[in-house]
Amino acid sequence: MLSEFSLIDRYFARRARTNTRRAALGIGDDCALIAPAAGEMLAVSTDMLVEGRHFLPDVDPRALGHKALAVNLSDLAAMGAAPLGFTLAFALPKPREDWLEAFSGGLFELADRYGCELIGGDTTAGPLNLCITVFGSVRQHDALRRDAARPGDDVWVSGTPGDARAGLGVLRGEWPHVQIDRADAAHFRRALEYPEPRVALGLALAGIARAALDVSDGLAGDLRHILERSHVNAEIDVDALPLSAALARLPRALQLQCALAGGDDYELCFTAAQAQRGAVEAAAQQAGVRVTRIGTITSPDLAASPEAAVAARDGAHAQHKAQAWPDIAWRDASGAPLNLTLQGFDHFHAD
Amino acid sequence: MLSEFSLIDRYFARRARTNTRRAALGIGDDCALIAPAAGEMLAVSTDMLVEGRHFLPDVDPRALGHKALAVNLSDLAAMGAAPLGFTLAFALPKPREDWLEAFSGGLFELADRYGCELIGGDTTAGPLNLCITVFGSVRQHDALRRDAARPGDDVWVSGTPGDARAGLGVLRGEWPHVQIDRADAAHFRRALEYPEPRVALGLALAGIARAALDVSDGLAGDLRHILERSHVNAEIDVDALPLSAALARLPRALQLQCALAGGDDYELCFTAAQAQRGAVEAAAQQAGVRVTRIGTITSPDLAASPEAAVAARDGAHAQHKAQAWPDIAWRDASGAPLNLTLQGFDHFHAD
């Protein structure tokens, strides 16, 4: 068994030292020293992944290394920030060399691709736990915040949400009566295990989109975070949801469950003024990512009264409920209302 | 049982929102946005604490909240950096309100005292695990690095190392044949549970001291990190070690084990040019912390040959051993060598 020090050195520190050095001082001192570019802010996000909750005990360690960093890079993407570096703290029951080699391989493959440098970390014995804190650089006024959506904005989503949730269903054998073809099952599983953070799209949208977040807990639930923070409602055209060819081959009820309430997609959901439609399409093309308009931001009823809006912002929860805010109105392509409730999705939640 | 969201909100996010806002954007978005002061760097450190390894299962949660942040602030202190903020990610088997109230109480008491703002975090179900990443601000050229010690420098240590290790011994009942008075036991336990990060001392020493680190794994082992990174050796006068009155009442062998090989002290060990003795004393007085000169940085034998020094820096391990570098020569007050070996301390290691 490797000692803690030689373990860190073999799989992490040595690799970190040979990377391009964005940090003024990296691994090996009490702290790393970094700075955002002149005039920019440092965007910081942290995520903890626990066995049994965020990944299955028999997960491929290479996929785990990829995903642990991908979910953090996705938070940078959702702010429109450029990756700079990350710290990695993890607890391992027992260091196994083959596991560490595959895990660090998946991690650094992604880190190198985005020029994101390992600048510090901590390892300890304990039940498997991964904690990554990621750092990016963004101009403060270009940052894609959750509280910036305005009535009239288009609502957009990248990629084809729902595939990761279908991958979890396949792995768990949740739908024994549904025929799923092997190639489709492989597509779903890859979406679950190797999510691609939309870093290039987030950067291209900075200064064009208004509000944005990454879809980690399901499109319906995550969109509500934008609505809450921006004090608006939304109408979503369920027939406009972009589905992968594989997901479109599942029964319609499963399609909607996966696309709206499935987690782990790490696509971006964002809003932009209608006047920016051309700019959004151009940004998506530049980033090589499909984006789809799925609805519109609407005024909450209470916005008619400035006092009510202030009360809402200050946390008058009873009034929120009375005013049905934040609320998503689900429609089909003809504009007819659909009777979808968020509660109906909850037990499909992947997290 | 509280849901994840209301748990975070009640004990952490609400509190974070009412603090002074050093971050341009804090909890509630995909990322927090922060920046160091103009012309300064961001110092970053991360530590993961696991039950059974870093704290006992029955630890007082208020003490745990204090210590989880204290060990991170101590890393900033060791760089001479001023605390700005921190992220907190934790896994909890089952959220218990009384536990969370005490834990967050201990955490925020210390955070508020140092103006260190909670800017982001993550909570999840899982075996108890705490991961804090802390951010400070420091001028790059004032940062107290591990690789800056030079032959002739004095070696200093703050406070009275060893008390925390004695506290662990008392808690574990390791020394049943040693008479330890109740007040001394309480003193040791407090040193273990409520270490005080030497932030003010680190700030006062920035620009005065050369190399520094915080003593988390025992003075002997941690000093070797400075020696390794700076390519130097050291002579330490064991009789000069500053001992608390309580530690001085233990048998001499225990005193030395605790003071030299004990962990969890979070005192600063640093080097400074002899010409800076007055400035070091003044800095310590300003910070209200005792500092003691315990030895001298010496040239390694191999420094006589520049080629050998280069080989050492490039990792010629065999040569390191042949040249006994890095090495600590232990002396008593008369200058006579003491036969202390690092191996002899290892099984007392608190970590």
Chai-1 contact restraints between the chains, C-beta under 6 A:
chainA,res_idxA,chainB,res_idxB,connection_type,confidence,min_distance_angstrom,max_distance_angstrom,comment,restraint_id
A,A24,B,M41,contact,1.0,0.0,6.0,A-B,restraint_1
A,A24,B,Q140,contact,1.0,0.0,6.0,A-B,restraint_2
A,D29,B,R145,contact,1.0,0.0,6.0,A-B,restraint_3
A,D29,B,R146,contact,1.0,0.0,6.0,A-B,restraint_4
A,D30,B,D75,contact,1.0,0.0,6.0,A-B,restraint_5
A,D30,B,A78,contact,1.0,0.0,6.0,A-B,restraint_6
A,D30,B,M79,contact,1.0,0.0,6.0,A-B,restraint_7
A,D30,B,L213,contact,1.0,0.0,6.0,A-B,restraint_8
A,C31,B,A43,contact,1.0,0.0,6.0,A-B,restraint_9
A,C31,B,V44,contact,1.0,0.0,6.0,A-B,restraint_10
A,C31,B,S45,contact,1.0,0.0,6.0,A-B,restraint_11
A,C31,B,D75,contact,1.0,0.0,6.0,A-B,restraint_12
A,C31,B,M79,contact,1.0,0.0,6.0,A-B,restraint_13
A,A32,B,V44,contact,1.0,0.0,6.0,A-B,restraint_14
A,L33,B,M41,contact,1.0,0.0,6.0,A-B,restraint_15
A,L33,B,A43,contact,1.0,0.0,6.0,A-B,restraint_16
A,I34,B,L42,contact,1.0,0.0,6.0,A-B,restraint_17
A,A35,B,M41,contact,1.0,0.0,6.0,A-B,restraint_18
A,A35,B,L42,contact,1.0,0.0,6.0,A-B,restraint_19
A,M41,B,A24,contact,1.0,0.0,6.0,A-B,restraint_20
A,M41,B,L33,contact,1.0,0.0,6.0,A-B,restraint_21
A,M41,B,A35,contact,1.0,0.0,6.0,A-B,restraint_22
A,L42,B,I34,contact,1.0,0.0,6.0,A-B,restraint_23
A,L42,B,A35,contact,1.0,0.0,6.0,A-B,restraint_24
A,A43,B,C31,contact,1.0,0.0,6.0,A-B,restraint_25
A,A43,B,L33,contact,1.0,0.0,6.0,A-B,restraint_26
A,V44,B,C31,contact,1.0,0.0,6.0,A-B,restraint_27
A,V44,B,A32,contact,1.0,0.0,6.0,A-B,restraint_28
A,S45,B,C31,contact,1.0,0.0,6.0,A-B,restraint_29
A,T46,B,T87,contact,1.0,0.0,6.0,A-B,restraint_30
A,T46,B,A89,contact,1.0,0.0,6.0,A-B,restraint_31
A,T46,B,G120,contact,1.0,0.0,6.0,A-B,restraint_32
A,T46,B,D122,contact,1.0,0.0,6.0,A-B,restraint_33
A,D47,B,D122,contact,1.0,0.0,6.0,A-B,restraint_34
A,M48,B,A89,contact,1.0,0.0,6.0,A-B,restraint_35
A,M48,B,D122,contact,1.0,0.0,6.0,A-B,restraint_36
A,M48,B,T124,contact,1.0,0.0,6.0,A-B,restraint_37
A,V50,B,A91,contact,1.0,0.0,6.0,A-B,restraint_38
A,V50,B,T124,contact,1.0,0.0,6.0,A-B,restraint_39
A,V50,B,G126,contact,1.0,0.0,6.0,A-B,restraint_40
A,R53,B,T124,contact,1.0,0.0,6.0,A-B,restraint_41
A,R53,B,A125,contact,1.0,0.0,6.0,A-B,restraint_42
A,D75,B,D30,contact,1.0,0.0,6.0,A-B,restraint_43
A,D75,B,C31,contact,1.0,0.0,6.0,A-B,restraint_44
A,A78,B,D30,contact,1.0,0.0,6.0,A-B,restraint_45
A,M79,B,D30,contact,1.0,0.0,6.0,A-B,restraint_46
A,M79,B,C31,contact,1.0,0.0,6.0,A-B,restraint_47
A,T87,B,T46,contact,1.0,0.0,6.0,A-B,restraint_48
A,T87,B,T133,contact,1.0,0.0,6.0,A-B,restraint_49
A,A89,B,T46,contact,1.0,0.0,6.0,A-B,restraint_50
A,A89,B,M48,contact,1.0,0.0,6.0,A-B,restraint_51
A,A89,B,C131,contact,1.0,0.0,6.0,A-B,restraint_52
A,A91,B,V50,contact,1.0,0.0,6.0,A-B,restraint_53
A,G120,B,T46,contact,1.0,0.0,6.0,A-B,restraint_54
A,D122,B,T46,contact,1.0,0.0,6.0,A-B,restraint_55
A,D122,B,D47,contact,1.0,0.0,6.0,A-B,restraint_56
A,D122,B,M48,contact,1.0,0.0,6.0,A-B,restraint_57
A,T124,B,M48,contact,1.0,0.0,6.0,A-B,restraint_58
A,T124,B,V50,contact,1.0,0.0,6.0,A-B,restraint_59
A,T124,B,R53,contact,1.0,0.0,6.0,A-B,restraint_60
A,A125,B,R53,contact,1.0,0.0,6.0,A-B,restraint_61
A,G126,B,V50,contact,1.0,0.0,6.0,A-B,restraint_62
A,P127,B,P127,contact,1.0,0.0,6.0,A-B,restraint_63
A,N129,B,N129,contact,1.0,0.0,6.0,A-B,restraint_64
A,C131,B,A89,contact,1.0,0.0,6.0,A-B,restraint_65
A,C131,B,C131,contact,1.0,0.0,6.0,A-B,restraint_66
A,T133,B,T87,contact,1.0,0.0,6.0,A-B,restraint_67
A,T133,B,T133,contact,1.0,0.0,6.0,A-B,restraint_68
A,Q140,B,A24,contact,1.0,0.0,6.0,A-B,restraint_69
A,R145,B,D29,contact,1.0,0.0,6.0,A-B,restraint_70
A,R146,B,D29,contact,1.0,0.0,6.0,A-B,restraint_71
A,L213,B,D30,contact,1.0,0.0,6.0,A-B,restraint_72
